[in-house]
């Protein structure tokens, strides 16, 4: 155990001894013209010393990995006990095409599936809807019914894999389909493992793929939390997502603050539903971005764990350690990739992967180097997966638990991240909470301002982007084998949806829809009725159309 008094005395003596030496050193080091601040505006000091962590209580702030407040990681053994789950976000064209990509990735060593859906599915429209024209299968896989889900996971036993589904507005429908598919495969519901993103709140100010207003959206999130707590105990019902907030242009601090504020809102909603915090909190998960500034990103991940542990223990009264865990999936940054000199993206993704590992992520997705140009090709996907495998097995960073723990710079930045978070949370709550901040455009303006400042810095050459505003000469090789979605396959998908609607048991389908409508009117938990509906081959669009009718369509706030 740490001797607190000895550590504090050592820090005090080092600070007194160092101060004069440090100041003399600073005088002798010439100023550099480059920026010294992080993307969040924290001043990056030229030198970090014990002065920057004076007064730190190492026992309470750091402790050991696997112990509260989990700054150093959730598990005592960390990656020496088990490597992170290696996922690749995958899905395009038809369910059959994506099924082949899934099997390819599993054969190449992927350890978890992550499904990307196309825009019509994300927005709650079937492939045969007029608004789906030109978008079917383009940015993800088209899934309109349980039949598509059966094809998507054909030959993949659901009790052998964990599956993450990046879906929000229609999350209840897609989770119901996965549950129904598990039932058909004979997999007990407590054997299904995976995640539905199901984070509605960030949609209103980041990704902007909203369907229903905030109130009903949070209600649907809570339905899934309650359903999973009772029926799918190994399923993560919501992945509280900072990734899209960061991709929209936020700083690292805003990503941290807005994400955790959303998490607080979901916990409050579940408690209002009557759930016990220690029953549902252990299955909450988080999703963050990893950008290029390695030390800032590591500090963000470490601060996030510490803050969430404090919130769950001190604010919500959680008693179980797992309720205080922040289990996080990290994806490398899409917006940091460049169409210019795209091979450079391999290096960017490697740095971002390194940040995620040094920060203690439980699951990582690596972007492909050609994603600024098209959907990832097989070669690019394999290279992205190999990036994780090389970091895991060749870099040595997974051999030591929290290898940057105790570093003056990392600990100082972690503290600054935490301090910045509490300031933001106080502002959000004084304005009336997350939903009120969405309605007034607070989050949208904050992100827009940060994005604008970043772009101005690039255009003024104050921020170097290699191959874009500096080092632009030389070979700008562009890969020629880009993935293109076959349009004829999309025509087949549309016809398949039409045939399904024409040939299913119409009485059974109508009865399932009627039950669902009745449960909406009663304000009941809708998940059991949705599972029954999808088993009757009611489609994503039909369920969402019913919700649009009952809850209304969300009209996006225009922020100036």
N, C-alpha and C positions, 0 to 999 in steps of 0.2 A: 504493500500500500504506500501511497505518497505521504511523506511527512509535510503537511501543509505549512507549518511554521518554518521549517527549513527551506522549503521552496520559496516562500514569500521573502524570507531574509536574503536568500541567494539572488532573487530577482532585484531586490532593493539595492544590494551592494553592487551588482553588475550595472544597474542603471546609473548609480552615482559614479562608478569607475569609468563607465563608457562615455558619458555625456561630453566631456571635454575632447576626448579623442575623436568622437564622431563629428563634432562640429569642426574640428581642424581638418578632418578628412573631406568633409563637404566643401570647405573653402578651396581645397586643392583640386577638386574634380570639376572640370568645366561644365557649364550648362549645355544640354543638348537641345536641339531645336524641335525634336519630335514631341508628340503629346505624352504626358505623363499620367493621364487619367484613364481609368477603365471606361468601358461603355456605359457603366452606371454612374459615372461622374466622380467615383472615388479617386482621390489623388494617389497616384502610385509613387511612393517614395523611392529615391535612388538606392537607399540602403535601409534594410530592416535590422533592428538589433533588439536585445532584451527590453530596451526602452519602450518598444511598441506593444509589449505584452505585460508591462508592469501591473501587478495587482491581479493578474489572471489566476483564478482558482482552478488549478489543473485537474483537481479531482471532480469538481462540479461541471466545469466547461468541457473537459475532455474525457476524463475517466479512461476506462478500457473499452476496446471494441466489444459490442454485445451488451453494454451496460448503459443505463440512463445517463445522459440524454442522447446517447447514440451518435454523438458528433463524429466519432471515429469509425462508425459502421454498425450495422444491425447484428452481425454475427461475430462471435469470439474468434472464429477461425477464418472468416471471410473467404477469399478465393483459394486459400490453401485447403479449405474443406470442400468447396464446390465453386466452379467457375460460374460466371453470370450466364443467363440464358441468351443464346445467340439467335436473334430473329432477323428476318428480312421482310420488310413490308411489301407484300406481293399481291397482285391481282390485276388482270386486264382481260378485255374481250369477253368471251363466254366462260361459263363455269367449267366446261371441259378443258379449255386452254389453260385456265388458272390451276386446275387440278394437276395438269402435267408439270407446271412450274413448281407447285408445292412439292411434288414427288422428287423433282430434280434437286431442289434445295435440301430436302431431307437426306437424299443420297449423298450430297456434298458436305454434310455435317451440321446443317442447321438443327437447332434443338428446340425450336418453338415456331409455330406458324403465326403470321400476322397478316390479316386480310384487308386489302384496299378495295373499297367499293366505288362504283362509278357515280357520277353526279346525279343521275336520275334516282338511283337507289338512296343516296345520301339525302336527297330532298323529298323522298317519299313518293316517287312516281314509278310506275311500271315501265318496262321497256317499250310497250306499245302505246304509251301516252304521247300525244302530239308534242308536248314540251320536251320529250326525250330525244327528238330527232337530232342526229349528229353527235350525240353524247353517249350513246349506248356503248358501254365497254371501253370508252376512250381513256379515262384516268383511273380505272379500276374495273373490277369484275361486275357484270350485271347480274343481280340477284333479285328476282321479282317474286319468287314463290319457294315453297319447300322443295319443289322439284329441282330448282336450280341448286339449292343447298345440298340435296342428295347427290347431284353430279359433282359439285365442288369438292366434296369430301369423299367421293367414291374411292374405295380401297384404302382409306385412311381411318383406322380404328380410333375413335374419339377418346378411348380410355388410355391411349398410348402417347398422345400429344397434348400440349396446352396450346390454346388458340386465342389470339388477341384479335378483336374485331373493331376496327376504327369506324365506328358508326355512332351517331348522336341522336338526331331527331327520331329516326325509326329504330333506335336501339332495342326497344321492347319487342319489336317484331322480329328482328334478326336473332335476338337471344331466344325468343320463343321457338324459332325454326331450329336453332342449334339444339335446344332442349328436346324438341320433337324428334330430331334426327338421332340423338342419343337414346331416346326411348325406343326408336325403331331398331337400333343396333343392339339393344339389350344392355346398354351401359347404365348402371345405377346413377341416379342424378347426383349423388354425392361423389361420384367418380369423374364427373366432368370438371376439367380444369381450364381456366382461361380468363379472359377479360373482355368486357364491353366498355368502350370508351365512355359513352353515356354521360358526357360532361356538357350539359346544355348551356350553362351560364357563359362559358367562354365563347360560345358560338355568337352571342349577341354583340361582342365587341372585338373579336379576333378573326375567327374563320368566316363568320357571317353566312353560314349555311343553316339558317334558322327555319323552322316550320311553324311552330306554335308559340304563343306569347310566353313570357317568363314564368308566370304562375303555374299554368298547366305543365310546362316543361319541367319545372322542379318537382311537381307532383309525380310525373312519369319516372323521373330519376329515383324518387323515394320508393315508388312501387317496385322497381327493380331491386333496390337495396333490401327491401323487406322480403321479396320473393326469394332472392338468393340466400338470405340469412336462414330461411326456413327450408328451402328446397335444394339449393346448390351451394353447399358450404365451402367448396374449394374454388368457387368462381369469384372473381373480383368484379363487383357490380358496377363500379364506376372507376375510371382512370382520370383523376383530376389533373387537367392538362395545362401545363405552361407552354408546351411546344408551340402551339398555334399563336399564343400571345407573343412569343419571341419572334416567330416568323412574320408576324404582322408589323414588326418594327420596334418592339419594346426593348428596353435595357434588360440586363440580367436581373437587376433589383426589381423592376416592374414585373418581370416574369415570375419571380419568387413571390412577391407581395400579392399580386392579383390572383395567382393560383391558390395560395393558401387561404386567401379571403373567400374564394369560392368553396374551398374545402370546409371552412367553418360554416358556411351557409347550408351545405348538404348535411353536415352532422346535426345542425340545429333542426333541420327538417325531419330527419330520421328520429330524433328525440321527441319532437312534437307528435310524431306518429305513434309514439309509445314504445319504441324499441329501446333495448338496453344497450348502452354504449359499448360494453365489452362483448356483446353478441355480434355487432356489425362492424365495428371499427377495425378489427384485425384484417378484414378483407378489402378495406379501402386501399387504392393504389394511386400512384402519381406518375406523371409523364412529363419529362423536361427535355429541353434542347441542350445540346452541347455545341458551343461556338469555339472560335479560334483562340481566345485568350485563356490559356490553360489554367493559370492560377486563379483568375476570377471565377471560372466555371467550377473548379474544385471547391473554392470557398462557398459558392452558391449551394452546391449539393450538401456540403457539410452543415451549413447554416440551416438549410431546409429541414434536415433531420432533427436538429436540436430544437428549432422553433416548434415543429409539429409535436414533438414529444412533450414539450412544455404546455402547449395548448391542450393536448388530450388529457394530460395529468392534472394540470392546475385549473383549467377552465371547465373541462367537461367531466372531470372526476373519474377518468379511466383508472382501473386498478391493475389490469393485466398488461404485462410488458408488450405483448404483440399489438395491443390497442394503441400503443404509443409509437409503434414502428411507422416510419415512412418508407414503404417499399416502392422503389422507383424504376421505371423504364426510361431509358435515355435514347434519343435518336440524334444522330449527327445533323448538322444544320443544312437544310435545303437552300435557304436564302443566301448562304455563304458560298454556294457553288457558282462557278462562272461558266458561261458559254465560251468565253475566250480561253484559249489554252486549257481545254477541259481536263487533260491529264494531270494538271496541277491539283485538281480536286482530290486525287488519291492522297496527296500529302495533307491537304486540309482535313479530310475525313480521318486520317490516321491521328492527327493532333487531337481532334475532337473525341475520338475513341479513347485516346490516352487520358483525356480530361475526365471522361465518364468513369473509367476504371479507377483512376486515382481518387475520384470523388465517391466511389463505393456503390455504383449502380448494381441493381439485381438483374437487369435485362437491358440489352443494347441492340439497336438497329443501326447499321452503317449504310449511308446513302451511296449510290453508285456514281461513278465519275461522269457519266453521260446524262444525268438527270436534268441538267439545265437545257438539254437539247430534246429529250424524248423520254418515254418510259424506259426503264433500264433494260439493256440487252442482257442475254445470258452471260456473256463474257464479263460485262461490268458488274453484274450481280455476284458472280463468282469471286471477282477481285475484292468486292466490298466484304464478302463473308471471310475471305482469306485475311483481310485486314484485321478483323477481330481475332482470328485464330493465331496470327503472327504476334499480335500484342499479348495474347494470352500465354503463348508457349515459348516465345523467343525474346520478349523485351525484358523480362524479369520483374516487371512492376507488380505482377500478381503474386509474387513470392513473399512480399512483406505486407502486413496488414496496416492500412492507412500510412503509407510510407512518407507522406508529407506532414503528418501530424506533428505538431510542435515546431514546425518551421515558422520563424517570426513573421514572414510575409503572409503565409497562408492563414495563420491564426488571427493576425490583425485584420485581414480582408474578411475572414469569417465573422469576426465581431462587427465589422462595419456593415456587412450584409444584414446581420440580425438587427442591428440598431435601425437601419433603414427600413426594414420590414415593419417593426413596431410603429414607426412614424407613419407609414402608409396605412396600416390597419386602423390606427386611431383616426386618421382623416376619413377613411371609408365609413367607419361606424358613426362618426359624427355627422356624415352626410345622409345617414339613414340605412346603410347597409349596401350589399352588392346589387340587389335588384334596383334600388333607387339610383345607385350610381350608373347603372346601365340606362335607366330611363332618362337621366339628365345628360348622358354623354360623357361623363367624367373619364371612364376608362378609355373611350375612343379618342378623346382629345389628348390624353397623356401619351398614348401609343403613337398617334399621328405626329405629335411634336417631337418625340424621340426619333422616329423614323426620318423625319424631315432634317433634323440636325445631323444624323448619321450621313444622309445623302449629301448634304452640303459639305461635310468634311471630306468625303470622297472626291467631290467635284473640285474642291479647292486644293486637292492633293495633300490635305492635312492627315488623311488616313490612307495608307498605301494598300491597294488591292493588286497583288502581283498579276500581271498580264492584262490588267484593265486600265489602271492609270499610271502604272510604272512597270518597267521591264516588259514592254510590249513587243519588242523586236524578236525576230527569229521565227522558227517553225511554229505555226499555229495549227497543228494537226487536229483535224476533226474526224472522229470515227465515222466510217461509211455504213457500217452495219447497225443502223438504228432500228429499234423495234417499232413497227407500224401495225396498228390494229386492222385486221381484215374486215372491210365493210360488208362483204358477202356473209360473213359469220354473224354480223349484227342483224342482217335481214332474217337469218335463220332464228336468232334469239327472239325477235319480235313475233315471228310466226308461231314459235313455240308457246309464247305467253298467250296468244290468242287461242290456240288449240286447247291449252289447259283450261281456260275460262269456259270454253264451249263444251268440254267433255267431262268436267268434274260433276260430282253429285250436287245438283243445284239446291235440292231441299236441305241437305246437310250443310252446305255452304251458307245458305240464307239463315238457317237456324243459329249457326255460330255467330254470324254478324249481328243478329237480333240480340243474342245474349250479351255480346260485347257492348252494344248500344245501351242495354239496360244497366250494365255495370258502370258505364260512364255516367249515366243519369244518377245512379246511387252513390257516386264518388267512391266506389269500391276499388280495391287493388285490381288492376286490369290484367295482370300477367296470366292468371289461370285461363281467363277467357281468350286472351290472345293465343296461348298455346293451343287451345281447342280450335280456334279459327284457322291457324296455319295448317293444322293437321287435316282440316277440310279443304285445304289448298286455296284459302283466302289469300290474296296477294298483299305485298307491301303497300302498293298504291291504294288498295281498297280499305285497309285499316287506317292509313293516314288520311284518306279522304273523309272517313267517318270522323276522325279527330278534328280535321279542319272544320267540318260542319259543326261539331259540338264545341270546340274550343276557340275557333277562329284562326285566321292566318296572321302571322306576325308581320307588321309593317316596320321595316328598318328605319331607325332614327337617322336623319341626315345631319351629320356633324360638320359645322363650318369653322 
